[in-house]
Amino acid sequence: AVGKPLVASFFARDQQKQLEQLLATTQYGAEIRHTNPFIFSARNGRSRELVLNAKPRYGANGAVTGTVIVGQDITELSEKHRQAEILADDLYRLIDTAGAPIFGVDSEANINVWNQKMAELCGFDFDEVVDQPLLQNFIPEEDRAQVAEVLLCALRGKPVSNVEIALSAADGGLREVLINVMPRRGPDGNIVGVMSVGHDITELKRVSEEQQREAEDMARLLRCAKAPILGVHIDGVLMEWNEKVAVVTGFSKEEVIGRSLNDFLVDGAEAFQKVLESANNGIEDLGDFDIKLETKDGHEVILEMSGAAFRDTYGDVGGVIACGQDLTSIRQSIQEKTRVAEDLYRLIDTANAPILGIDADGNVTEWNRKAADISGWSKEETLGQPLVEKFISETYRPDVRQILQSALAGEQVGNFEFPLFAKDGRRREILLNATPRWGDRGEVIGVIGVGQDITDLRKAIAVQHGVADDLSRFIETANAPIFGVDIEGKVTEWNRKAAELSGFTKEETWCRNLEEFIIADHKDRVRSVLQKAFDGEETNNFELPLVSKDGKQIELLLNATPRRSCDGSVCGAVGVGQEITTLRQALESSKQVADDLVRLIDTANAPILGVDLNMRVSEWNRKVASITGFSKQEVLGRPIISSFISESYQAEVERILQAALEGQQPGTFEFPLSTKDGGQRYILLNATTRRGKDMITGVIGVGQDITEFKNVMHQSEAVADDLSRLIETANAPIFGVDTKGLVTVWNRKAAGISGWPMEEAQNRPFVEDYIATAHRSKVQEILDNALAGAEVANFELPLQTRSGEMREILLNATPRLGRDGNIIGVVGVGQDITELNRQKQKALRTAEELRTIINTASAPIIGIDRDGMVTEWNRRVIE
């Protein structure tokens, strides 16, 4: 290198003049420190970036004899700087496109970061908010002090986590955001602002508020329930005492809360302590137990309670909640619940809508007459069979199974559609609402579905949903134990039921004193009742504790009647009893059935309404109330025709209801139901005669809200028309084939190019009639791939016209799917590139000729691009 000119030989040409000027100043005694980087050319062809320091070099006489240059190689440092800039850009993009709302402010609380999620959340773009004061423009006045304090903490270097703030949105509303706030530091480490990463909790807060309202509703329910309900903490202290318990005992809630339950128990303290221990051991369902409470006026009241453990917000057992029943109302309750259960059972079995149910394993447990009529499968043939595997086609099984699993998980599933295959192989489209069926302990034990046969409606709509709930009915009656004694109290009669209950045969009890079979503590009371009978007085409903042969106690509710001889004198007593245990079981069973069926109607996810013989509203479930805006209390007793049916439909609806009141099954009909806000909802209804024990009592209707379906149908028709016009008038050839390769689509452009009109091309084999023989196998292969589900893009199709000319079509082929998702053919959208291909071939020939001329020229020919990069270097240059 010695002897070579430094600047010209070793530094980049575009910097040489600048460097020479700098070095020239050192000839006059000037020193240069830390210049901008200069590009130094190394021998290996690589360049290095140098920062230079230069000062004059002096001779012995003090004159400047040259320049001494000391450089610093910053090549790697510069590369790191460039990488840092790339990283910064990446991080900026990450923040801007993050799925969480992120914003930042400077030290004055003016916005300088506002990512896309924030823009989406609040409706303000970055350009609208940058440099705007966060507090004044986007924080409600009542929250500004709190947010200012949080920002101040972060500006002092202290991060703040999980702060809820409200942000003003462009639509005038507020967005609730949970944020983490942290200091933002500059390159020197000093705090220059604040960054915040958040989470939109607007919907979460709304749900929390709804849950709070639900909790308050439950508290009101407990307080106002007509059944006695009390709650006891795990330490035995009372914490709930509803109005019914207060009425029964005379003690108000304020008088008992915080006191021990034992203060009010006459009997059963030890038994209730075991109940508390069971709850504390994790047992949820604590079963039935009796407690005897002392009333405020000194009397006693016996409550039959059903207990369950309850848990606090941490999931720990907090105590026991118990709901009771007054034993004296057992008979009246059984009769009423039995009537309700029978009425609702007849409604379900005779409903003009298909109703079916499954258990937790997916096996059929309910299949009403309408379901049997539609499917051809009788109830006996379906019970116990797996619904999905037996009656749903394989294609739809995953979707139906998923819907039913959602219902089994406790969700209400509305309006899902699935195909039910009848016994004769016909397919029926069912629109179903699925509702969970709950067990005694609150667990889901199955699904009940109320549906509509929408096979005809299926042509316009395809929606899957369902309604589920299950029905159960079980009433158990028992033969009454009957026994008699003579005037001395010795047994003279002991029927089979008495023998069955006690274990003693009639022969074993004959002529033995009845007191031998009575518990000692109750002998005096039984003796007193028998003496009244011997005196000619009847005694109703006294409890007789009988000891069985195996030592067990049997509680009987007994009526004692004098037994008279032929001369009319009393010769003994006859007792006709009822086992109270059996009565309790019957009450619980009938109550469960009635409650289950009442819940089905009231909570079903399908609209259910009913009228009496005068066509006045007698049933109006929650779904109808939700659809119309009219509550049940607002509509009960009102004439349904004049109050809720538009005038143009009143005559038809009245005719159908009258037919149902005459015992006919009018089937499915559609009508508009007026809403509270003046609108209309279209209902597809099955009307069924409602019967009492021996007579028609009204009409009950199970329906589906098809308002959205009708809207979808109209929209679908409009979209179909638009697409048909688009395909037919498109300026590109569009044609399609079915799975057999026959033409199904052939638009005007395709007809114009080929010379074959649509009427002649329809249903002809596409490959055989319109593709030249040499290309048929290749085109058939492409169509087969598309029919197998693959999309084929940009392949050239040689189309043979009517005149025998070949036209080159650049085509995209796409599988065509049917309503069920199966491939039903192929549709292709193309471009006629015949002329383009001719021009392309001509251009290729011209280019090849020019390249030959350049490459064989005797003169050197060099070409560069606009950046000075070599693009042409012919043979002569190489030589």
HUPE-V777641 format. One record per residue. RES is the residue in three letters. PSI is psi in radians with two decimals (none if undefined). NEAR is the number of other C-alpha atoms within 12 Angstrom. Layout:
BEGIN
RES PSI NEAR
RES PSI NEAR
END
This chain:
BEGIN
ALA -0.42 12
VAL 2.37 7
GLY -0.24 8
LYS 2.58 9
PRO 2.14 12
LEU -0.98 20
VAL -0.82 27
ALA -0.52 21
SER -0.49 19
PHE -0.05 27
PHE 2.69 27
ALA 2.47 25
ARG -0.69 18
ASP -0.19 15
GLN -0.08 21
GLN -0.78 21
LYS -0.75 16
GLN -0.73 20
LEU -0.68 32
GLU -0.67 23
GLN -0.69 16
LEU -0.80 30
LEU -0.52 30
ALA -0.53 22
THR -0.42 20
THR -0.33 27
GLN -0.29 23
TYR 0.32 20
GLY 0.03 22
ALA 2.58 21
GLU 2.55 23
ILE 2.26 27
ARG 2.31 19
HIS 1.17 20
THR 2.96 23
ASN 2.74 21
PRO 2.41 26
PHE 2.55 33
ILE 2.07 32
PHE 2.26 32
SER 2.10 22
ALA 2.89 16
ARG -0.59 12
ASN 0.12 8
GLY -0.20 10
ARG 2.69 14
SER 2.62 20
ARG 2.56 26
GLU 2.20 26
LEU 2.39 29
VAL 2.23 25
LEU 2.48 27
ASN 2.24 26
ALA 2.48 28
LYS 2.78 27
PRO 2.65 26
ARG 2.20 22
TYR 2.53 17
GLY -3.06 11
ALA -0.50 8
ASN 0.09 8
GLY 0.01 11
ALA 2.63 15
VAL 2.11 20
THR -0.11 17
GLY -2.79 21
THR 2.37 28
VAL 2.21 21
ILE 2.23 25
VAL 2.11 18
GLY 2.81 24
GLN 2.16 23
ASP 1.96 22
ILE 0.40 23
THR -0.89 21
GLU -0.65 15
LEU -0.72 17
SER -0.71 20
GLU -0.74 15
LYS -0.67 13
HIS -0.75 14
ARG -0.70 14
GLN -0.65 14
ALA -0.70 14
GLU -0.70 14
ILE -0.77 14
LEU -0.72 14
ALA -0.73 14
ASP -0.74 14
ASP -0.76 15
LEU -0.65 15
TYR -0.77 19
ARG -0.67 18
LEU -0.80 18
ILE -0.75 26
ASP -0.58 26
THR 0.10 19
ALA 2.64 23
GLY -0.05 20
ALA 2.56 27
PRO 2.20 34
ILE 2.28 39
PHE 2.79 43
GLY 2.68 41
VAL 2.75 35
ASP -2.98 29
SER -0.26 29
GLU 0.14 22
ALA 0.44 33
ASN 2.46 27
ILE 2.28 32
ASN -0.13 28
VAL 2.36 35
TRP 1.64 39
ASN 3.10 36
GLN -0.61 26
LYS -0.64 28
MET -0.74 39
ALA -0.74 30
GLU -0.72 24
LEU -0.80 32
CYS -0.30 33
GLY 0.11 25
PHE 2.26 25
ASP 2.88 22
PHE -0.74 24
ASP -0.45 16
GLU -0.38 20
VAL -0.32 30
VAL 2.38 23
ASP 0.09 21
GLN 2.53 24
PRO 2.15 22
LEU -0.86 34
LEU -0.87 30
GLN -0.61 22
ASN -0.41 23
PHE -0.04 34
ILE 2.23 29
PRO 2.58 24
GLU -0.68 18
GLU -0.28 15
ASP -0.08 23
ARG -0.70 24
ALA -0.74 16
GLN -0.80 19
VAL -0.66 31
ALA -0.68 29
GLU -0.70 20
VAL -0.79 32
LEU -0.67 40
LEU -0.70 27
CYS -0.78 23
ALA -0.68 31
LEU -0.35 29
ARG 0.04 22
GLY 0.13 23
LYS 1.94 20
PRO 2.61 26
VAL 2.25 27
SER 2.63 22
ASN 1.04 19
VAL 2.24 27
GLU 2.19 28
ILE 2.76 37
ALA 2.28 33
LEU 2.36 39
SER 2.35 29
ALA 2.87 24
ALA -0.47 20
ASP 0.12 13
GLY -0.15 13
GLY -3.05 17
LEU 2.54 24
ARG 2.16 33
GLU 2.22 30
VAL 2.34 34
LEU 2.06 28
ILE 2.67 31
ASN 2.23 30
VAL 2.37 36
MET 2.68 32
PRO 2.61 31
ARG 2.19 29
ARG 2.58 21
GLY -3.12 13
PRO -0.49 8
ASP 0.04 8
GLY -0.13 11
ASN 2.59 15
ILE 2.17 26
VAL -0.04 26
GLY -2.82 32
VAL 2.39 40
MET 2.50 38
SER 2.25 39
VAL 2.21 33
GLY -3.06 36
HIS 2.26 30
ASP 1.97 30
ILE 0.35 25
THR -0.86 23
GLU -0.65 16
LEU -0.73 17
LYS -0.66 21
ARG -0.75 15
VAL -0.71 13
SER -0.73 14
GLU -0.67 14
GLU -0.72 14
GLN -0.64 14
GLN -0.74 14
ARG -0.69 14
GLU -0.69 14
ALA -0.71 14
GLU -0.68 14
ASP -0.75 15
MET -0.66 14
ALA -0.73 18
ARG -0.67 16
LEU -0.81 18
LEU -0.72 25
ARG -0.67 26
CYS 0.04 20
ALA 2.55 23
LYS -0.08 20
ALA 2.53 28
PRO 2.22 34
ILE 2.26 37
LEU 2.64 37
GLY 2.40 39
VAL 2.23 36
HIS 2.79 34
ILE -0.36 31
ASP 0.13 24
GLY 0.04 33
VAL 2.39 26
LEU 2.36 31
MET -0.08 27
GLU 2.39 36
TRP 1.60 39
ASN 3.09 36
GLU -0.57 26
LYS -0.74 28
VAL -0.68 38
ALA -0.72 30
VAL -0.76 23
VAL -0.73 30
THR -0.41 29
GLY -0.18 25
PHE 2.23 24
SER 2.88 20
LYS -0.70 25
GLU -0.48 16
GLU -0.37 21
VAL -0.48 28
ILE 2.29 24
GLY -0.19 20
ARG 2.79 22
SER 2.47 23
LEU -0.55 35
ASN -0.39 25
ASP -0.35 23
PHE -0.08 31
LEU 2.24 29
VAL -0.66 22
ASP 2.57 22
GLY 0.16 24
ALA -0.75 22
GLU -0.71 18
ALA -0.70 19
PHE -0.55 36
GLN -0.63 28
LYS -0.62 21
VAL -0.78 37
LEU -0.71 36
GLU -0.69 24
SER -0.73 24
ALA -0.73 32
ASN -0.40 26
ASN 0.12 18
GLY 0.09 22
ILE 2.14 22
GLU -0.90 29
ASP 2.00 26
LEU 0.08 31
GLY -2.87 27
ASP 2.55 24
PHE 2.73 28
ASP 2.49 29
ILE 2.55 35
LYS 2.04 29
LEU 2.53 29
GLU 2.25 26
THR 2.97 23
LYS -0.50 20
ASP 0.23 13
GLY -0.01 14
HIS 3.11 16
GLU 2.55 19
VAL 2.35 30
ILE 2.19 27
LEU 2.28 35
GLU 2.02 31
MET 2.58 32
SER 2.12 32
GLY 2.65 36
ALA 2.54 34
ALA 2.52 33
PHE 2.69 29
ARG 2.62 22
ASP -3.08 13
THR -0.30 8
TYR -0.01 8
GLY 0.00 11
ASP 2.63 17
VAL 2.15 26
GLY -0.39 29
GLY -2.62 37
VAL 2.37 42
ILE 2.30 38
ALA 2.39 40
CYS 2.32 34
GLY 3.07 34
GLN 2.35 33
ASP 2.12 28
LEU -0.51 26
THR -0.34 19
SER 0.25 19
ILE -0.89 27
ARG -0.83 23
GLN -0.70 17
SER -0.73 25
ILE -0.80 32
GLN -0.78 21
GLU -0.81 20
LYS -0.60 32
THR -0.75 32
ARG -0.78 23
VAL -0.77 27
ALA -0.76 36
GLU -0.72 31
ASP -0.82 31
LEU -0.59 33
TYR -0.76 35
ARG -0.67 26
LEU -0.83 39
ILE -0.77 45
ASP -0.54 31
THR 0.05 35
ALA 2.54 42
ASN 0.36 39
ALA 2.50 44
PRO 2.23 45
ILE 2.19 50
LEU 2.74 48
GLY 2.73 48
ILE 2.81 40
ASP -3.00 34
ALA -0.32 31
ASP 0.06 22
GLY 0.17 33
ASN 2.50 27
VAL 2.27 35
THR -0.25 32
GLU 2.44 41
TRP 1.60 39
ASN 3.13 37
ARG -0.71 27
LYS -0.72 33
ALA -0.67 40
ALA -0.72 29
ASP -0.76 24
ILE -0.76 34
SER -0.42 33
GLY -0.13 25
TRP 2.18 27
SER 2.86 22
LYS -0.70 26
GLU -0.58 16
GLU -0.37 21
THR -0.51 31
LEU 2.28 23
GLY -0.15 21
GLN 2.56 25
PRO 2.08 23
LEU -0.89 35
VAL -0.87 32
GLU -0.54 22
LYS -0.63 23
PHE 0.00 35
ILE 2.39 30
SER 2.68 25
GLU -0.61 18
THR -0.64 18
TYR -0.06 25
ARG -0.78 23
PRO -0.74 16
ASP -0.80 23
VAL -0.71 34
ARG -0.69 33
GLN -0.74 23
ILE -0.81 36
LEU -0.63 45
GLN -0.64 31
SER -0.77 27
ALA -0.69 40
LEU -0.35 35
ALA 0.03 24
GLY 0.09 27
GLU 2.61 28
GLN 2.10 34
VAL 2.05 37
GLY 2.47 36
ASN 1.01 37
PHE 2.56 40
GLU 2.39 38
PHE 2.71 41
PRO 2.20 38
LEU 2.17 40
PHE 2.13 28
ALA 2.98 24
LYS -0.57 21
ASP 0.15 14
GLY -0.16 16
ARG 2.59 17
ARG 2.23 23
ARG 2.29 31
GLU 2.15 34
ILE 2.23 43
LEU 2.06 43
LEU 2.52 48
ASN 2.24 47
ALA 2.26 47
THR 2.36 48
PRO 2.53 43
ARG 2.21 44
TRP 2.49 32
GLY -3.12 25
ASP -0.50 22
ARG 0.20 19
GLY 0.08 16
GLU 2.64 17
VAL 2.16 29
ILE 0.00 32
GLY -2.91 38
VAL 2.44 49
ILE 2.41 52
GLY 2.27 52
VAL 2.17 53
GLY -3.14 56
GLN 2.45 50
ASP 1.85 36
ILE 0.63 38
THR -0.77 24
ASP -0.64 16
LEU -0.33 25
ARG -0.42 26
LYS -0.47 18
ALA -0.52 22
ILE 2.63 31
ALA 1.64 30
VAL 2.44 30
GLN 2.17 30
HIS -3.13 37
GLY 2.79 44
VAL 2.34 50
ALA 2.54 50
ASP 2.79 49
ASP 2.75 45
LEU 2.56 46
SER 2.52 35
ARG 2.19 30
PHE 2.01 23
ILE 2.26 26
GLU 2.21 19
THR 2.74 21
ALA 2.64 21
ASN 2.49 19
ALA 2.37 26
PRO 2.28 31
ILE 2.25 32
PHE 2.79 36
GLY 2.72 39
VAL 2.75 35
ASP -3.02 29
ILE -0.30 29
GLU 0.02 21
GLY 0.23 32
LYS 2.51 26
VAL 2.24 31
THR -0.21 28
GLU 2.45 32
TRP 1.64 33
ASN -3.14 28
ARG -0.70 20
LYS -0.67 24
ALA -0.71 35
ALA -0.71 27
GLU -0.75 21
LEU -0.72 34
SER -0.46 32
GLY -0.16 25
PHE 2.30 25
THR 2.91 21
LYS -0.68 23
GLU -0.60 16
GLU -0.42 20
THR -0.26 29
TRP 2.23 23
CYS 0.14 22
ARG 2.62 22
ASN 2.36 22
LEU -0.53 36
GLU -0.37 28
GLU -0.35 25
PHE 0.19 33
ILE 2.49 28
ILE 2.47 24
ALA -0.75 18
ASP -0.33 15
HIS 0.08 22
LYS -0.69 23
ASP -0.74 15
ARG -0.75 20
VAL -0.70 31
ARG -0.67 28
SER -0.72 20
VAL -0.74 31
LEU -0.63 40
GLN -0.66 27
LYS -0.69 24
ALA -0.69 32
PHE -0.44 30
ASP 0.07 22
GLY 0.17 23
GLU 2.30 22
GLU 2.60 24
THR 2.20 29
ASN 2.49 20
ASN 0.98 23
PHE 2.58 27
GLU 2.26 28
LEU 1.89 38
PRO 1.89 33
LEU 2.41 37
VAL 2.15 28
SER 3.00 24
LYS -0.54 21
ASP 0.21 13
GLY 0.03 16
LYS 2.67 16
GLN 2.28 23
ILE 2.16 29
GLU 2.13 29
LEU 2.44 33
LEU 2.05 31
LEU 2.52 30
ASN 2.18 31
ALA 2.26 37
THR 2.40 32
PRO 2.51 30
ARG 2.18 30
ARG 2.63 22
SER -3.11 14
CYS -0.40 8
ASP 0.07 8
GLY -0.09 11
SER 2.64 16
VAL 2.20 25
CYS 0.08 27
GLY -2.76 33
ALA 2.58 40
VAL 2.32 37
GLY 2.26 39
VAL 2.11 31
GLY 3.07 36
GLN 2.23 34
GLU 2.06 35
ILE -0.58 32
THR -0.77 25
THR -0.71 26
LEU -0.72 32
ARG -0.76 35
GLN -0.72 21
ALA -0.70 28
LEU -0.84 35
GLU -0.72 33
SER -0.81 27
SER -0.65 37
LYS -0.72 34
GLN -0.78 31
VAL -0.86 35
ALA -0.79 34
ASP -0.72 30
ASP -0.77 36
LEU -0.64 33
VAL -0.74 32
ARG -0.66 28
LEU -0.87 44
ILE -0.81 39
ASP -0.61 27
THR 0.03 33
ALA 2.53 45
ASN 0.25 41
ALA 2.51 49
PRO 2.23 43
ILE 2.20 45
LEU 2.72 42
GLY 2.74 42
VAL 2.75 35
ASP -2.91 29
LEU -0.36 29
ASN 0.24 21
MET 0.59 33
ARG 2.53 27
VAL 2.20 32
SER -0.25 28
GLU 2.41 34
TRP 1.59 38
ASN 3.09 35
ARG -0.62 26
LYS -0.71 32
VAL -0.73 39
ALA -0.73 30
SER -0.72 23
ILE -0.76 34
THR -0.44 32
GLY -0.16 25
PHE 2.21 25
SER 2.89 20
LYS -0.67 25
GLN -0.52 16
GLU -0.43 20
VAL -0.39 29
LEU 2.26 23
GLY -0.15 21
ARG 2.55 23
PRO 2.16 22
ILE -0.62 33
ILE -0.98 31
SER -0.42 21
SER -0.56 23
PHE 0.01 36
ILE 2.28 28
SER 2.66 24
GLU -0.65 18
SER -0.35 15
TYR -0.12 22
GLN -0.77 24
ALA -0.74 16
GLU -0.76 20
VAL -0.69 33
GLU -0.71 31
ARG -0.75 19
ILE -0.76 31
LEU -0.66 39
GLN -0.68 28
ALA -0.74 23
ALA -0.65 35
LEU -0.36 30
GLU 0.12 22
GLY 0.03 22
GLN 2.77 23
GLN 1.72 27
PRO -0.19 29
GLY -2.80 27
THR 2.33 32
PHE 2.76 32
GLU 2.41 30
PHE 2.72 31
PRO 2.29 32
LEU 2.19 40
SER 2.46 28
THR 2.91 24
LYS -0.54 20
ASP 0.20 13
GLY -0.02 16
GLY -2.93 17
GLN 2.51 22
ARG 2.28 33
TYR 2.19 30
ILE 2.30 36
LEU 1.95 35
LEU 2.48 41
ASN 2.07 43
ALA 2.27 43
THR 2.41 42
THR 2.33 39
ARG 2.21 40
ARG 2.50 32
GLY -2.62 21
LYS -0.81 16
ASP 0.26 8
MET 2.81 15
ILE 2.29 26
THR -0.13 26
GLY -2.78 33
VAL 2.42 44
ILE 2.42 43
GLY 2.29 48
VAL 2.17 49
GLY -3.09 51
GLN 2.40 46
ASP 1.91 35
ILE 0.36 34
THR -0.86 25
GLU -0.60 23
PHE -0.75 29
LYS -0.69 24
ASN -0.77 17
VAL -0.68 21
MET -0.81 21
HIS -0.76 16
GLN -0.71 16
SER -0.70 19
GLU -0.74 17
ALA -0.76 14
VAL -0.73 14
ALA -0.74 16
ASP -0.78 14
ASP -0.78 15
LEU -0.65 14
SER -0.78 18
ARG -0.71 15
LEU -0.83 18
ILE -0.78 26
GLU -0.65 24
THR 0.02 19
ALA 2.55 23
ASN 0.36 20
ALA 2.53 27
PRO 2.21 35
ILE 2.21 38
PHE 2.78 42
GLY 2.77 40
VAL 2.74 34
ASP -3.02 29
THR -0.27 29
LYS 0.00 22
GLY 0.22 31
LEU 2.50 27
VAL 2.25 33
THR -0.42 28
VAL 2.37 34
TRP 1.61 38
ASN -3.14 35
ARG -0.71 27
LYS -0.73 28
ALA -0.69 37
ALA -0.70 30
GLY -0.70 23
ILE -0.76 35
SER -0.42 33
GLY -0.05 25
TRP 2.06 27
PRO 2.84 21
MET -0.68 25
GLU -0.57 16
GLU -0.51 19
ALA -0.47 30
GLN 2.32 23
ASN 0.26 22
ARG 2.62 24
PRO 2.10 22
PHE -0.89 34
VAL -0.83 32
GLU -0.64 22
ASP -0.40 25
TYR 0.01 36
ILE 2.35 29
ALA 2.60 25
THR -0.72 17
ALA -0.36 16
HIS 0.00 22
ARG -0.75 22
SER -0.71 17
LYS -0.79 19
VAL -0.69 29
GLN -0.68 28
GLU -0.73 19
ILE -0.76 31
LEU -0.67 38
ASP -0.69 27
ASN -0.77 22
ALA -0.68 31
LEU -0.37 30
ALA -0.01 22
GLY -0.03 23
ALA 2.40 20
GLU 2.34 23
VAL 2.14 28
ALA 2.46 21
ASN 0.94 20
PHE 2.55 24
GLU 2.20 28
LEU 2.08 38
PRO 1.82 34
LEU 2.25 40
GLN 2.09 30
THR 3.04 24
ARG -0.55 22
SER 0.01 13
GLY -0.01 17
GLU 2.61 17
MET 2.23 25
ARG 2.29 32
GLU 2.10 29
ILE 2.18 35
LEU 2.02 27
LEU 2.52 31
ASN 2.15 28
ALA 2.28 35
THR 2.41 31
PRO 2.50 31
ARG 2.17 29
LEU 2.51 19
GLY -3.09 14
ARG -0.57 14
ASP 0.09 19
GLY -0.07 14
ASN 2.63 17
ILE 2.22 24
ILE 0.04 25
GLY -2.86 32
VAL 2.42 40
VAL 2.41 36
GLY 2.37 39
VAL 2.19 34
GLY -3.14 36
GLN 2.40 30
ASP 1.86 30
ILE 0.40 25
THR -0.89 23
GLU -0.65 16
LEU -0.73 16
ASN -0.67 19
ARG -0.79 15
GLN -0.64 13
LYS -0.76 14
GLN -0.68 14
LYS -0.75 14
ALA -0.69 14
LEU -0.73 14
ARG -0.73 14
THR -0.77 14
ALA -0.70 14
GLU -0.68 14
GLU -0.75 14
LEU -0.71 14
ARG -0.65 18
THR -0.74 14
ILE -0.80 16
ILE -0.76 22
ASN -0.46 21
THR 0.08 19
ALA 2.60 17
SER -0.21 14
ALA 2.56 16
PRO 2.26 17
ILE 2.16 22
ILE 2.41 20
GLY 2.46 16
ILE 2.80 12
ASP -3.05 10
ARG -0.24 8
ASP 0.10 8
GLY 0.19 10
MET 2.41 11
VAL 2.24 13
THR -0.28 13
GLU 2.41 19
TRP 1.58 21
ASN 3.09 22
ARG -0.67 19
ARG -0.66 16
VAL -0.73 17
ILE -0.76 14
GLU none 11
END
